[in-house]
Amino acid sequence: MTFSYDKTLGCVETPQGTMTLSKIFLPFFLEMFLMNLMGTVNTFTLSYFSDNAVAAVGAASQFVGMLSTFYTLIGTGASIVISHNLGAKNQETASDAVFCALTVGGILSLGLSLLMSLLAEPCMRLMHIEGEVFADAVVYFRICMRFSFFQAMFLVISSVFKSYGRPKISVCVSLGMNALNAFLNYLVVFRPIELPLHGVSGVAWCNVFSRGCSLLVMIILLFRIPMGLNLVGKSLHTLKMIKTILQVGIPGGISSLSYNISQVVTTSIIAIVGVDAISTKIYVSNLVFYVYVFGMSLGLSTSLLIGYLSGAGRYEQAYRLNLQNLKVTLLLNTTLSVLLFLFGRPLLGLFTDDPVILRAGSALLFLDIFVEIFRGFNHIEENSLRGAGDVLFPMAVSIISCWLISVLFSYILGVKLGLGLAGCWIAFSMDEAFRGINYYLRWRSRKWMKKTLTAKQTGA
């Protein structure tokens, strides 16, 4: 039986014209690719410094990523509310959601940035790292956290542009941010000229400066590019919509936060195996991202379109779009993960020449084939459910799976049974499979059709 792709399923009308899947997928993909490339560049340049520096930044990045995911709850909630209202032709309500997201997101992220920078040492002690690795991790974490509100506001503004059919803007700004970060990292690590910045702390400051510049550009563009936004004259009364945004965003935020905390715990479990194990995980994770970034981007694109379609009551089109994109994602993830396994050793060699890391990393890339197949279900099905407004079910499944499968079996297989990193990767595969299958069955049940945000719910 041949697979035919129906392009018309991914078409919706927006205030800026027709939005198609093909037009928004590439910007989503490029933005995700470029955002991760920033971390890969940091890892690559630091690998010339030392594997311990990579382990330190990798350990700190687990917490940085956890907080970044928490920040997305405002942007995610706003994006869903905006999409549903634009699909229902409620443009003023959509503008109210934008105002709420910017105001509350700014206040919340600034407070959390200051708090987490003060808790750098206690957070890093949870990672079971010691000595020079611990000291470097604390420095990196403290600097990045102090200014993490830069990233928070970037994510919120980016979600606004995407909801209004302007995803290319975020891509262009991200491209400039990555180019600046890479250039600064080169100056700090390879030192063609003498600078006051050095090593791990220098890379952290490069990261902060690049993000600060990108946020400034995003703010200017938000007020300069015409999108029909009405942000002038809003009152505190408008902020009441934050309740709806949080009702939609918090379950997704809790789900993502739970996942990231579980990753922190599994990294601390891996640390029991040794510093080499942490470095191996960081190198492998950097590579496998370039496999699943396609499915992740397609899932986010699908979520945005399903938000519009649900708001407009076009449920059958949303249903068929989901299943069609799921087939594409599974094919991509399977093909790319097999290719990564076949060429994995020379790719790992770009980061390190340690034979222990190369041998362990190559084995993980084989196990990761199964992880990526089931991850494809998660990227499409979970994002589709959230886009439709069905947010509580994915949250419950994610929390159960992260802790009772991923963390528990990482410890049992990795530590108790002595399988090390391989045991953790088997546990990751079990986690992805449990979540993916449950999300798929939920979508097929069509219960998500009852979760659409109506104009009444958003206070219009």
C-alpha positions in Angstrom: 0.0 0.0 0.0 1.5 3.3 -1.1 1.5 6.5 1.1 0.1 9.6 -0.5 0.6 13.0 1.0 -2.4 15.5 1.0 -1.0 19.0 1.1 -4.5 20.5 1.6 -4.7 19.1 5.1 -2.1 21.6 6.3 -3.7 24.8 5.1 -5.5 27.3 7.3 -6.6 31.0 6.9 -5.0 33.6 9.2 -5.2 37.4 9.4 -2.0 37.5 7.4 -3.2 35.1 4.7 -3.0 31.4 4.1 -0.8 29.5 6.4 0.5 26.1 5.1 2.5 23.4 6.8 5.3 23.7 4.3 5.7 27.4 5.0 5.9 27.0 8.8 7.8 23.7 9.1 11.1 25.1 7.7 11.2 28.1 10.1 10.3 25.8 13.1 13.0 23.4 12.0 15.6 26.1 11.5 14.9 27.8 14.8 15.1 24.5 16.8 18.2 23.6 14.8 19.9 26.9 15.5 18.9 27.0 19.2 20.5 23.6 19.7 23.5 24.5 17.5 24.3 27.1 20.1 24.8 24.3 22.7 26.7 22.1 20.2 29.1 24.9 19.4 29.7 25.4 23.2 30.3 21.7 23.6 32.6 21.5 20.5 34.7 24.5 21.5 35.0 23.3 25.2 36.0 19.8 24.0 39.3 21.5 22.9 39.6 22.9 26.5 38.9 19.6 28.3 36.4 16.7 28.7 35.9 17.8 32.3 34.7 21.3 31.1 32.2 19.5 28.8 30.9 17.5 31.7 30.6 20.6 33.9 28.7 22.6 31.3 26.6 19.5 30.5 25.6 19.0 34.1 24.7 22.7 34.5 22.8 22.7 31.2 20.5 20.1 32.6 19.2 22.6 35.1 19.4 25.5 32.6 17.3 23.5 30.2 14.8 22.6 33.0 14.2 26.3 33.8 14.0 27.2 30.1 11.3 24.6 29.7 9.4 26.1 32.6 9.6 29.4 30.9 7.8 28.0 27.9 4.6 27.5 29.8 3.6 31.1 29.3 4.5 31.1 25.7 2.9 27.7 25.1 -0.3 28.7 26.8 -0.5 32.0 25.0 0.2 30.4 21.6 -2.7 28.0 22.1 -5.1 30.7 23.2 -4.0 33.0 20.4 -4.3 30.2 17.7 -7.8 29.2 18.9 -9.0 32.8 18.9 -7.5 33.7 15.6 -9.2 30.5 14.2 -12.5 31.8 15.6 -11.8 35.3 14.3 -11.5 36.9 17.8 -8.5 39.2 17.1 -9.0 41.5 20.1 -9.0 38.5 22.5 -5.8 37.3 20.8 -4.2 40.7 21.4 -5.1 40.5 25.1 -3.4 37.1 25.3 -0.2 38.6 23.8 -0.3 41.5 26.3 -0.7 39.1 29.3 2.1 36.8 28.1 4.6 39.6 27.7 3.7 41.2 31.1 3.5 38.2 33.3 6.3 36.4 31.5 8.6 39.3 32.1 7.9 39.6 35.8 8.0 35.8 36.5 11.2 35.2 34.6 13.1 38.1 36.2 12.2 36.8 39.7 13.2 33.2 38.8 16.5 34.4 37.2 17.6 36.1 40.4 16.4 33.2 42.7 18.1 30.5 40.7 21.4 32.3 40.4 21.5 32.4 44.2 20.9 28.7 44.4 23.7 27.7 42.0 25.8 25.6 44.5 22.9 23.7 46.0 21.5 22.8 42.5 24.9 21.6 41.3 25.4 19.5 44.4 22.4 17.5 43.3 24.3 16.3 40.3 26.8 14.3 42.3 29.8 16.0 40.7 33.0 17.0 42.5 36.2 18.9 42.3 37.0 21.0 39.2 33.8 19.8 37.4 31.6 21.0 40.3 33.4 24.4 40.5 33.0 25.0 36.7 29.4 23.9 36.7 28.5 26.4 39.5 30.2 29.2 37.6 28.4 28.4 34.3 25.1 27.9 36.0 25.2 31.1 38.1 26.1 33.3 35.1 23.5 31.8 32.8 20.7 31.8 35.4 21.3 35.5 36.4 20.3 36.5 32.9 17.9 33.6 31.9 15.0 36.1 31.6 16.6 37.0 28.2 15.8 33.5 26.9 12.3 33.5 28.6 11.2 36.7 26.9 12.7 35.6 23.6 10.6 32.4 23.8 7.4 34.3 24.6 7.9 36.8 21.7 8.8 34.0 19.4 5.6 32.2 20.2 3.7 35.3 19.3 5.3 35.6 15.9 4.6 31.9 15.2 0.9 32.2 16.2 0.5 35.1 13.9 2.1 33.2 11.0 5.5 34.9 11.1 7.8 32.1 12.2 10.6 33.3 9.9 11.4 36.2 12.1 12.5 34.0 15.0 14.7 32.0 12.6 16.5 35.0 11.3 17.2 36.4 14.8 18.3 32.9 16.0 20.7 32.7 13.1 22.3 36.0 14.1 22.4 34.9 17.7 24.2 31.7 16.8 26.7 33.4 14.6 27.5 35.9 17.3 27.8 33.1 19.9 30.1 31.0 17.7 32.3 33.9 17.0 32.7 34.9 20.6 33.3 31.3 21.7 36.1 31.1 19.1 37.7 34.2 20.6 37.4 32.9 24.1 38.6 29.3 23.6 41.2 29.6 20.7 42.3 33.2 21.7 43.4 34.8 18.4 43.4 38.0 20.5 43.7 38.4 24.2 40.4 38.8 26.1 39.4 39.1 29.8 37.1 36.1 29.3 38.4 32.5 29.9 37.2 28.9 29.8 33.8 27.9 31.1 32.9 31.3 32.5 33.9 33.0 29.2 31.6 30.6 27.3 28.8 31.4 29.7 29.2 35.2 29.2 29.2 34.7 25.4 26.0 32.8 25.7 24.4 35.6 27.8 25.6 38.4 25.6 24.3 36.7 22.4 20.9 36.0 24.0 20.6 39.6 25.2 21.3 41.0 21.7 18.7 38.6 20.2 16.1 39.7 22.7 16.6 43.4 21.9 16.1 42.7 18.2 12.9 40.7 18.9 11.4 43.5 21.0 12.1 46.1 18.3 10.6 43.8 15.6 7.5 43.1 17.7 6.5 46.7 17.7 7.7 47.5 14.2 6.1 44.6 12.2 2.4 45.0 11.5 0.4 42.0 12.7 -2.9 43.6 13.8 -1.8 43.6 17.5 -3.4 46.1 19.8 -1.1 46.4 22.8 -1.6 50.1 23.5 -4.1 51.2 26.1 -4.4 47.8 27.8 -5.2 47.9 31.5 -4.6 45.7 34.4 -8.1 44.3 33.9 -6.7 42.7 30.7 -4.4 40.6 32.8 -7.3 38.5 34.0 -6.8 36.5 30.8 -3.6 35.1 32.4 -5.8 32.6 34.2 -6.9 31.0 30.9 -3.3 31.1 29.5 -2.0 29.4 32.7 -4.8 26.8 32.6 -3.6 25.8 29.2 0.1 26.4 29.7 0.7 25.0 33.2 -0.2 21.4 32.4 2.2 21.4 29.5 4.8 23.3 31.6 4.5 20.8 34.4 4.8 17.9 31.9 8.0 19.4 30.4 9.3 20.4 33.8 8.8 16.9 35.1 10.6 15.5 32.1 13.5 17.8 32.5 13.8 17.2 36.3 13.8 13.4 35.5 16.6 14.1 33.1 18.5 15.9 35.8 18.0 12.9 38.1 19.1 10.4 35.4 22.2 12.5 34.8 23.0 12.3 38.5 22.5 8.5 38.3 24.9 8.5 35.3 27.3 10.5 37.4 27.5 7.5 39.7 29.1 5.6 36.8 31.7 8.3 36.3 32.6 11.6 34.7 33.3 9.8 31.4 29.7 8.6 31.4 28.4 12.2 31.7 30.7 13.4 28.9 29.5 10.5 26.7 25.9 11.3 27.4 26.4 14.9 26.4 28.2 14.1 23.2 25.6 11.5 22.2 22.7 13.8 23.1 24.2 16.5 21.0 24.2 14.2 18.0 20.8 12.6 18.4 19.1 15.9 18.5 19.9 16.4 14.8 17.8 13.2 14.2 14.7 14.1 16.1 14.7 17.8 15.4 12.8 17.0 12.2 10.0 15.2 14.1 10.0 17.9 16.9 9.7 20.7 14.3 6.9 18.8 12.5 5.1 18.2 15.8 5.2 21.9 16.7 4.0 22.9 13.2 1.2 20.4 13.5 0.3 21.8 16.9 0.0 25.3 15.6 -2.2 24.3 12.7 -4.4 22.1 14.9 -4.9 25.1 17.2 -6.3 27.1 14.3 -8.4 24.2 13.0 -9.8 23.4 16.4 -10.7 27.0 17.0 -12.5 27.0 13.6 -14.3 23.7 14.4 -12.6 21.8 11.6 -11.9 18.7 13.6 -11.8 16.1 10.8 -9.1 18.0 9.0 -7.1 18.2 12.2 -7.5 14.5 12.8 -6.3 13.5 9.4 -3.4 16.0 9.5 -2.1 14.4 12.7 -2.1 10.9 11.3 -0.5 11.9 8.1 2.3 13.8 9.8 2.8 10.9 12.2 3.7 8.6 9.3 6.2 11.1 8.0 7.9 11.5 11.4 8.2 7.8 12.0 9.8 7.4 8.6 12.3 10.3 9.2 13.2 9.2 12.7 13.9 5.6 11.7 15.9 6.5 8.6 18.0 9.2 10.3 18.7 7.3 13.5 20.0 4.3 11.5 22.3 6.6 9.5 23.6 8.2 12.7 24.4 4.8 14.1 26.3 3.8 10.9 28.4 7.1 10.9 28.3 7.7 14.6 31.9 6.9 15.5 33.5 9.4 13.2 31.0 12.0 14.3 31.8 11.4 17.9 35.4 11.8 16.9 34.7 15.4 16.2 34.3 15.9 19.9 36.8 13.6 21.6 39.5 11.0 20.9 39.0 9.1 24.2 38.5 5.4 23.2 36.3 4.7 26.2 33.9 7.5 25.2 34.0 6.5 21.6 33.2 2.9 22.3 30.4 3.7 24.8 28.9 6.4 22.5 28.8 4.1 19.5 26.8 1.5 21.5 24.3 4.1 22.7 23.7 5.2 19.1 22.4 1.7 18.3 20.0 1.7 21.3 18.9 5.2 20.3 17.3 3.9 17.1 14.5 2.5 19.3 14.3 5.6 21.4 13.8 7.8 18.2 11.1 5.6 16.7 8.9 6.0 19.8 9.9 9.6 20.3 8.3 10.3 16.9 4.9 9.3 18.4 5.5 11.7 21.3 6.4 14.7 19.1 3.3 14.5 16.9 0.7 13.1 19.3 1.6 15.1 22.4 1.9 18.4 20.5 -1.3 17.7 18.6 -3.2 17.1 21.9 -1.9 20.3 23.4 -2.7 22.3 20.2 -6.3 21.1 20.4 -6.5 22.2 24.1 -6.3 18.7 25.6 -3.5 19.4 28.1 -4.3 17.4 31.3 -4.1 13.9 29.8 -0.6 14.4 28.4 0.6 15.9 31.7 -0.6 12.9 33.7 0.9 10.4 31.3 4.2 12.3 31.1 4.7 12.5 34.9 3.9 8.8 35.4 6.2 7.7 32.7 9.1 10.0 33.5 9.3 8.8 37.1 8.0 5.2 37.2 9.8 4.2 34.0 12.6 6.6 32.9 14.1 7.4 36.3 13.3 4.1 38.1 14.5 1.8 35.4 17.6 4.0 34.7 18.6 3.3 38.3 17.6 -0.4 38.2 19.2 -1.2 34.8 22.1 1.3 34.9 23.3 1.0 38.5 21.8 -2.1 40.2 22.2 -4.4 37.2 25.5 -2.8 36.1 24.5 -1.9 32.5 25.6 1.7 32.9 24.7 4.1 30.1 23.2 1.3 28.1 20.7 0.6 30.9 19.7 4.2 31.0 19.1 4.3 27.2 16.9 1.2 27.5 14.9 3.0 30.2 14.6 6.0 27.9 13.2 3.8 25.2 10.7 2.3 27.5 9.6 5.8 28.6 9.2 7.1 25.0 7.2 4.0 24.1 4.8 4.2 27.1 4.1 7.9 26.5 3.9 7.7 22.7 1.4 4.8 22.6 -0.9 6.4 25.2 -0.9 9.7 23.3 -1.7 7.9 20.1 -4.6 6.1 21.6 -5.9 9.3 23.1 -5.8 11.0 19.7 -7.6 8.1 18.0 -10.3 8.3 20.7 -11.2 11.9 19.5 -11.8 13.0 23.1 -9.7 16.0 22.4 -12.5 17.5 20.3 -14.3 18.5 23.5 -11.3 20.6 24.8 -11.3 23.5 22.3 -11.1 27.0 23.9 -14.2 28.9 23.0 -14.6 32.6 23.0 -16.6 32.3 26.2 -13.7 30.5 27.9 -11.2 33.1 26.9 -13.4 35.9 28.3 -14.3 37.4 25.0 
